[in-house]
Amino acid sequence: MDFRAEAEKRADAKIKFEENLYKYLIVNSIIAVICFVFLHSFSLLFFVMLFWGISVLHDFFRAYPFGEMVAPNYREKMINKELSKMGE
């Protein structure tokens, strides 16, 4: 198993998630203002938030997989992580 390739893959997934999340927040904020000022209805906003939100949620689960938390060696990984934080 190539650890560097796996680390690059995870880093790319996290970057993609963060970029998509920032775009989601900015665009939906602009749409919310437009809906409030001009349309007086938030139906367009809810439509965009729902379908784009599914994509953001999908990117989140790809960037931060929860399957590792139930892996048999999860406890050992957490111990090693805590030891490295403590400087040992």
Number of C-alpha atoms within 10 A of each C-alpha: 5 6 8 9 10 11 11 11 13 16 13 13 17 18 14 16 22 16 11 18 19 12 13 17 13 11 14 18 13 12 18 19 14 16 16 13 10 8 12 11 13 14 12 14 19 15 11 15 18 11 10 16 17 12 15 22 14 12 19 18 14 15 19 13 10 10 9 11 12 9 10 9 10 13 12 10 14 12 11 13 11 12 11 10 9 8 6 7
